Amino acid sequence: MIQGGNPDRLGNHFDGEGVNFALYTSTAEAVEVCLFDPSGQQTQCHRLPDQRDGVWHGYLPGCQPGQRYGYRVHGQWAPEQGLRHNPSKLLIDPYARRLDGEFQWSGSVFDYDRSTYNDVGPLQTNLTDSSPAIPKSVVSGEPAPSAVSRPRIPWTEMVIYEANVRGYTMHHPQIPDHERGKFLGLSNRNILQHLKALGITAIELLPVHHFIDEAFLVGRGLTNFWGYNSINFFTPHSRYANLDAVAEFKEMVDAIHEAGIEVILDVVYNHTGEGDGQGPTLSFKGIDNLTYYRTEPGHPDRYVNDTGCGNTLNTDHPRVQALVLDSLAYWHRDMGVDGFRFDLAPVLGRTTAGFDPHHELLHKINDAENLAGAKLIAEPWDPGPGGYQLGEFPPRWAEWNDRYRDALRRFWCAEPDMLSSLAKHLHGSSDIFESSGRSPQASINFITSHDGFTLRDLVSYEKRHNEANGENNRDGHAHNFSCNHGTEGDSDDVEISRLRRRQRLNFLASLLLSNGTPMLLAGDEFGNSQTGNNNAYAQDNDIGWLDWNGLEADPDFFQQVRNLIRLRRAIPHFQNEGFQHGNRLEPGHWQSIEWLSPEAERMKLSQWHNDRAMTLFMPGMALEGDDAGSTDAVALMFNAADTLVDFSLPLVQPGGTWKLVFSSAGQDACLAADQTCSLPSRSMACAILGLD
């Protein structure tokens, strides 16, 4: 028989003799915990005997880890009032650490009768048992602590690499079949050797919380590839595991840590897969709808849709805040994750009056002791009102910088009047982050990400080609600031191919030699393409899976990207925690940085607006590591003009000699004896000044 339990710890907790169950619901009249056998058959149901402050709880002696269960919550079913209790719907425990089984779309998962639904009359209750279609929560013990130490990479050394667990590993030629698309694939030594050779310091994984495929995708024969449709915030998605998702995830993290690389998770605490008022009832909706979701003022039956996904989590509510904090602490402390990228992060700081940078939840995440070592990254925009909040997050947070992305794309596409914008973003976007006391590392600089073109497609397509998504090519970004250089898509023209390759190097060199924290999209280092699809969220196939053949087709390109990462690491300027500003002491003498014309003179106002070439000059920048020596300055030269440009390089001390250490134009760029560097159209270079 079930006994009175402990309300202090939500979820299931095994004490060696039995299991304590605790569930928060402020509007329920009764709660049942129902047990299931491995075949999915319900074997027992027990009413939780006690309730305190909205937490229903009970202790079941003899219950063991591995037991499958779900909740049935009794109470008022009045959708027009925002109350959606329906005990015929089996509900996933929001605090479950493991789930068993896959979600199946069927009429039973809706709490209303869809056959009688219309826009006028009231909804009718659906009393069909949903348990055959719902993943079962599983009793679990405490995960074993890891024996592998975290790498603990300083922000000043970070180079982030964004990847999808499944897409990254499906086509790798040296991964066995049982590891493809799985956490184990990312544990494979061949994958880790590639990441180490490249030189990245953190891999940022697209969502791995348990998610479901949207009904409209299933109707098209597609699946959710990216994973931004969570139904539980504690469980690793079973699609990425063979047997034990928790153990295999931890094994992956340990292997990545042993390689000296951190793990960052993309997390979706802004909405769930339950959708709007006509969506399924899987967990939160049937447990306590008005606590977990935002509804329109005066209309509790209508969900606020600031996410564009049907619902928005109610992060004003203390219980929702606790859920987010407990989930983060679990992934950081118990699962070994080093940091988090928050999808549609303004939702975390949104009140009924709009986004508040001082929102209680943002400060709780910022100040939580059990998250003290975790890296925090915001995607600082969402579709809601006032949803664009770049630069507004708390001091500890870094933010994706789409202004950097767009400025760099527009510059290398040779748009006019882009030099000043380029300079600001090369400098670390001080106009966005410096006034609040933040460092350049707060800017997550990127050219490409999962959302949009790959780098190869960015230089090969000017229009999106998303027909495979089944939305008549209306989805995805219509304005990409991309250039196809004469032909839409792949080209056999040698000159077009050369220019595209050079442009890819221009983008990556600009990214890796900018102040801020660079983020690369997986596969850009070897020319992965999605054939022009800039919204591959549903392409769990050859479109979305990386094509590793590019490594063999052009191995020199990978080596050049690797060398750029090493060059970044060797230049102290990029490890500065503060913004460096140019200040000429006297003619021919500088400190910190300076922006120069190709004639090695300080940029004039007219040149900022009319020219397409300049030099970023950094004196006193002695290289470190393997390249240490007598270097006295570094010069980065940018030429987006249509013609060759000669750059005069300044000599800050007698006897200095400039050496070209990188050029996207290869042998077409040359450094003359008079210290003039000739750069062809659409190219960039890096030179260092050594003392004789």
N, C-alpha and C positions, 0 to 999 in steps of 0.2 A: 504493500500500500504506500502511496505517496505521502510524504510528511511535510510539515512546515519547513521552509528553506530559508535561504539568506538573500535579501534583496540588494545587497551591496555590490555584487558583481553580475552584470548582465551577461546573457549568453548561457553556455553550458560549462560546468566546471566539475571535473572528476577528482574526488579526494582519496581515491584508493579503495573505497567501499561502495560508492554510489555517486550520483550526479545531481548537482544543483542546477535547476533551470530558473532563469529570471528574465522577464520580458516587460519592457515599459509600454504601457498604453493607458492614457488618461481617460479614455472614453468607453472602455470595454465594461461589460457587465459580468463576464466570466471568460477564462482562458483555459483551453485544453492543450496539453502536450500529447501528441499522438506518435506512437512508435511504429516503425515499419521494418519488415524483414528485408534481406538483400534483394528479393525479387520485386520489391515495391508494394507488397501487400501490407495493409494496416493491421497490426496485431493487438494494440492496446491504445486506449485514450485515458488520460488522467487529468482531472481538473486541478489546476494549480490552487492550493488551498488558501493561500494568504496573499494579501495585497497591502503595500505600504507606499504612500506617496506616488501612486500610479505604477509601481513595479509589482507585477504578479510573479509569485515565486513558489517553488516546491522542491523537495528533495526526494529522489527516487532511489532507495537502497537497491544494491545489486546491479544497477545499470552500469554498463562498461563502455570504454572507448570503442568506437566503431558502430555504436548504435545509431540507426537512422531515425530521424524524427522531423516533425513539423508542428506548427501551431494552428489551432482553429480558435478564432476570436469571436466571442458572442457579444452582441450589443445591437444598437440601433442601426438599421440600414435605411438611410434617408439621404440619398445623393444630393438632393437639392439643398440640404443643410451641411454638406461636406462630410457626412458620416457614412462609412462604407463597410460596416462590419457584416460579414457573411460567413458563418462557420462551415459552409460547404466548400470554401476556398482554403486549401492548405497553404500556409504561409511560411516563407523562409525566415529563419531566425536572423535578424540583422547582425547579430554578433557571432554567428557561426563561423568557425575557422576552416571548415571543410564542407563541401557539398558533393553529393553523389547523384549521378544521373544528369541527363540533358533536358533542358526545357523543350516542350513540344507545343506548337501552336494548335489549339483546338477551341471549340466554343466553350469548353468548361472553364477556361482560365479567366473568363469575364464574369464579373459579379452581377451583371445585368443580362437580361435576355435579349440578345441582339436581333432575334427574329421579330420582336415587337418594338424595336427601337424606331422612333421618329423624332422629328424636331419640335413637335408640339406637345405630345402627351408625356406623362411621367415614365421613368424607367421602370421596368418590371424585374423583380429579383430572379436571378439564375441560381437554382438550387442543385445543379449538377456538381458532383464531387470532382474537384480539379486535381486531386492527388496524383493520378497517373501521369499528368503532364508537367508536374512540378519537381525540380531537383530537391532531394531530401537533405536537410541539415544533418551533420554527423557529429556525434560526441567525439571530442579529441582531447588528448592529454597535452601538457605543455611541451612545446618544441624544444629539442635538445639545443643547448648553446653551441655556437660555432667555435671551432678550434682555430679558425683562421682570423688573423687580425685585419682590421680595416686599413686600406691604404692611407686615408686621411690626407688627401691632396689639397694643398692651399688653393684658394680661389685664384691667386695670381698665376698659378701654373695650369689652370684648367683648360682642357680642349675636349669639348663634348661631342659625342657621336650618337645621332638619333637613329634608332633601328626598331623594326618590328620583329618580334620573336619568330613568327612564322615565315614572313617574307624573306627574312635574312638568311634562313637556313634551308629552305626547301630545295634550292638548286645548287647548293655548294657541292662540288664534285667529290670532295673527300669526306663527306659525312655519310654514315650508314643510314639506311632507310628508316630504321626505328628512331633515329634522332632528328630526322627532318621535321621542321615545323614545331619543334619541342624545346622546352627549357634545356634538355640534355644536349641539343644541338649547339646552343651557345656555350656549353661546357666543353665542347669538343676542342682538342688541342690545336687543330688546324685553324679553327676560328680564332682562338686566343692568340695564336702565333701571328695571324694577320693583324689583329688589333694592336698587339705589342709592336710589331714592325712598323705600323703606321705611326704610332706615337701618341694616340689619344689617351686621355686620362680618365674619362668617364663615359659609360654607355648609357644613354637615356632610352628606356624601353617604352614603346607605346603601351596603352593600358593592358594590364594582366589581371585586374580584378575580374571576377566572374561576370560575364556579360551574356546578352542574348541577341539573336538575329532579329531585326525588325520584321514585322509581318509583311510589309510591302516588298522587302528584299527577298524573302522566302517565296513570295508570289512570282517574282521574276526569275527564280532559280539561282539567286545570289545569296551571299552571306555577308555578315559584318566582318570586314577584314581588319579594320583599325582597332575596334574594341571600345569605342566611346559610348557604351550603352549598358552600364553596370547595373546589376541587381543585388550585389553584396560587396561590401568594402573590406572584407577580411580574407576572402578565399581566392587563391590563385585559380585562374581559369583552367578547367579540366581539359580543354582542347589542346593545351600546351604540354600535357603530361601523358605518360604511358600508363602509370599505375597510381602513383601517389604524388599529387600536384604539390603538396607542401614540401615533401622531402626532395623532390626534383628541383623545385625552385631554390631551396636552400643550397643544394649541391651546385646549382648554376652560380649562385652568388659567391659561394666559397671559391669556385674555380676562377671566376673573374677577379676576385680579390687577390688570389694567389698570383695572378698575372700583373698585379699592381694597379688595377683599374677599378674605379668606383662604379656603383650601380645607382642610377636615378630612375624613379618610376614616374610615368605620366599618370596622374590620378584625376578622377572625374567626380568631385564632390559637388557638382552643380545640378545634376538631374539624375534620374534613374530610368531604367527600361520600362517602367510601368506606364509611361506616356501620359496622355491627358485623360479627361473624364470618360472617354470611350476606350481607353487602353485596358490592358489586363490587370488583374489583381494577383500579385506575386508575393508581396511582403509588406512594405511600408503603407501602402494604400489601405490594406485591410486591417493593419495593426492600429494605426492612429493617423489617419489621413491629414487632419488639420494640424498636427504637430510637425509632420515631416515635410509637408508641401506648402508652398505659398499659394494662396487663393486670392482672387480679386476682392477688394473691399466691397462688402455688401452682397457678394455673390460667391458663397463658399462652394458652390458647385463648379466654378470655373477656375482653372489653374492659371496662374501667372506663368507666361512662357518666355522668360528672359533668355532662355538657352536655345530656343528654336527647336527643342526636342520634345515639347508637349508639357513638361512640368519643370519646376524649379525648386530645389531644396530650400527649406525655410531655415536659413542659417542664423536667423535672429533667435530661434528657440534654444534654450540651454541644453535640451536633450539632443538636438541635432548637432550642436557644437561639441557636446561630449562624444557623440558617435564619431565625428571627424577626428577629434583629438585622439581618441582611443585607437582608431584605425591607424593613424599615422604612427603612433607610439609602437603599435604591434609590428608594423612593417619595418620600422627602424630598429627597434630593440630586439625583437625575436626572429625576424626574417633577414636581418642584415643589410637592409637597404640604406644607402648613404644620403639620399636626397629625393626631393619630389618636385615635379613640374605640375603645377595646378592648372588644369584645363578650365577655360572661361573663369579665371580667378576673380573677376569683380563680383561674382555671385557670393563669394565668401565674405565680402564686405558690404553686401547690399542690405539696406533697410527698406521699409515701405517708402521712405523719402528719397531713395537712391543710394549710390555708392558712398560709403564713408571710409576714408583711409584709416580712421581710428576705430573701426568696428571692433567689437569685443573679440570676435573669433580670430581676426587677423593678429591681434595682440596676444591672444592666448597661444596661437601657433608660434608666434615670434618668441614668446617668453617661456614656453614649456620646458622644464628642466630635462624631461626625457626626450626632447628633440633638440637639445643644445648643440649637438654635433651634426645635425642634418642640414643639408643644403636646401634652400627654399627658392623656387623659381616660379614666377607668375606668368601665365599667358594673360596680359593685362587688358583684355577686351572680351566682350560678349555681345550678343545681339540686342540686349535690353536697353532701355533708355539711359543715356549717359554711360554707356557701356565701355567707352574707350578711355582707359585710365593709365596709359603708359607714363611711368615716372611717379606714380602716386602711391606705390606700395611702401610698407615700412622699411626702415634703413637696412635691416638684415637681408631683405629679399633682393634677388636678381629678377630681371624681367626680359622676356622676349622683345626684341626691338625691331618692329616691322618698318620703322622709318629708316633704319640702317639698311635693311633688305632692299627697300624700294629705291633709296638714293644710289646705292651701288649698282643696282640693275640699270637705272636710268643713265648713270654716268657712262657705263660701258656700252650702252646702246647709243652713245654719242648724242644724247639730248642736250640742247643748249642750256647755259646758265646753271650748271650742276657742280662747278668746282667748289663753291663755298659749302654746299651741302655735303659733298664728299669729304672735305676737310673736317667739318664738325664731327662726322661719324668715324673717320679714321682716328680722331682725337679721343674717342670714347663716348661721344654724345654728351659732352659736358653741359650743353644747354638743357638737357633733360634731367641729368642726375646730380650734377655738382652742387646746385643750390641747396639741396636737402642734406648735404654732407656725405653723400654716397661716393663710392669709388668707381673708377672705370669698369671694374669687374661686374658692376650691377647691370651693365648692358650685355645681354646675350645676343651677340652678333650672329646673323645667319644670312645666307643667300638663298638657300632652299631648305625646305622641311618636308615632312610627310604630306602636308597640305599644300599642293601646288605642283609645279613642274619639278622634275629632277634637273640637275645641272646640265646634263646633256640635252634634255628637251628644252631647257631655257634658251639654248643657243641654236635650236633646230626648229622651233615652232613659234608662231606668233598668235595662233588660235588654239583654243582647247579642243581636244578630240576625245570627248567622253561618251561617245555613242554606246559603248559597252555597258554603261551604267543604267541604260534603259529609261533615261529622262529626256530623250530627244536633244541631247547636248546642251541642255539649259542649266545644268548644275556646274559647280566649280567656278573659279574666278574668271570673269570675262576680260579683265585688264591685268596683264601679267608683267608688263614692262620687259618683254622678251623680244629677241631678234632672231630671225631665221637665216639671215645673211644671204638671201637670194632665192632660197628654195624651201618650201614647207615640208618638213620631215627629212628623212635620210637622203643623202646626196652622194653621187659618185664623182662629183666634181672635186678635183684635188685641191684647188684653191679654196673652195668653200670649206672643205674638211679641215684644211690647215688653219683657217681663220677660226673656225668653231673650237678646235682644240686649244688655240691660243687664248680665246675668250674664256674657256673653262679655267685655264691656268690663271688668267687675269683675275677672275672672280675669287678663286681659292687663295691666291697670293694676297689680294686685297684683304680678304677675310682674316687670314692668318697673320698679317702684318698690320693689323688695326689694334688700337687700344680697346679693351673690353674682353669678354669671354667668348671665344669663337665656338660655334656649333656647326658641325658638318652633317649632312644627310648621308646615311649609309649608302654606299655604292657610287657616290659622286667621285670617289677617288679612283674609280676605274671605268667611268662612263656608262653607268646603268641608265636604261631608258624605260619609260612607261608608254612609249609610242604616242606621246602627246596627251595622255590622260592626266589632267591636273587635279583630279578628285577621285583617286583610286580606293576610296573607302570601302567599296564592295567588291574589289577585284582580288579575291583570294585565288589567284591563278597566275599564269605567266606574265600578265600585265603588272601585278603587284609584287611578284617574287623577283628578287634580284638575279640578274644574269651575270654570273661570275666570269663569263668568257672574256670580258673586257680586260681582265688581268693579264691574260695571255696575248690578247690582240695588241695591247700597247703597254707593256710592262714599264716603260720609261715614265709614263705619266704617273703611275703609282709612286715611283721612286722620287719624282719631282715633288709630289705632294708631301711625301715623307720628309724630304729635305727642307721643305718650307716649314713644317712643324718644328724640325730641329733648329732652323734658323730663328724662328720666333723665340724658342726657348733660350737661344744664345744671346739675344739682345735685351739688356736689362730694362730698356724703356718699357717693354711690354709687361714687366713684372712690378711696375710702380703701382702702389696702392692709392696714390693721389694723382690728380690731373696736373700735367706739366704744361706750362704756358711759355710761349716764346718771348724772349726779351733780349734784344741786341744790345750789348754793352757799349760797343764802339764799332766803327766800320771794320768788317772782317772778323769780328768776335761775337760769338753767340753763347747763350746758355739755354739749357733745356731744348726746345724745339723751335723751328722756324719754317714758314711756308715761302718757298722761293719760286720765281719764274724760271723757265728754261735757261734764262740768261744768268741765273744765280743771283738775282736781285729780289728784294722783298716784293711780294705780289702787290700790284696796284689795284685800286678799286675796279678799274675798267677790265683788268685781266680776270678778276674773279667772275665777272659777268659774261665775258666774251671768249675767253680762251678755253681750251680743252686739254691742257697739259700743265703740270706743275711738279715740284719736288717737295717732299717732306724731308727736312734736314734735321738730324738729331746729333748734335755735337757731344763729345765726351762719353760716347756709348761704347765702352770697351766690351768686346764679346766675352762670353763666359763658356765654360765647359771645354769641349774638344776644339773649339775655335778660338780659345783664349789667345791673346797675343797683344800686339801693340796698336790695336785699333783705336782711332781717335774720334771717329764719327761714322754715322750711317746715313745714307741718302736713299729714299724711295722715290722713284720717278714714275709718273703716270702719264700716259699718252693715249687719249681717246680720240684724237684728231684723225682726219682721213689721210694725213700725210706723215712722212717721217719727220721727227723733231729732234734737233740736236740740243742736248742738255749740257750746259757748262756746270762743272762741279766745283764748289768753293774749296779753297785750301785754307784751313784755319791755322795751320802752322807750316813753316818752311820745311821742305823735305818730305812732305807727305805724298803718298801715292794712292790713288783710288784703285780698287779692285772690284770687278763685277762678280758678285756671288750668286745672282739669280737674274734671269731674264726670261719672260714668257715667250719672247721671240727667238730664243735659242741663238744660233750662230748668226742670225740676221741682225742682232744687236752687237755693237762693237764699242770699245772704249779706246779712244785715240790717245796718242802720246801727249797731246795738249790737254788731257783730262776732260775731253768732251765725249759724252756718251750719245751715240746715235740710236734712237729707238724708232722702229717702224710703227706705222699706224696700228692702233689698237693693241698696245703692248705696255708692259710695265717691267721695271727692273729694280734691283737692290744692289747698291755698291757700298763698300766699306773703305774707310780711309785709314791706312796704316802709315806709321812713321818709319822712314828709312834708317 
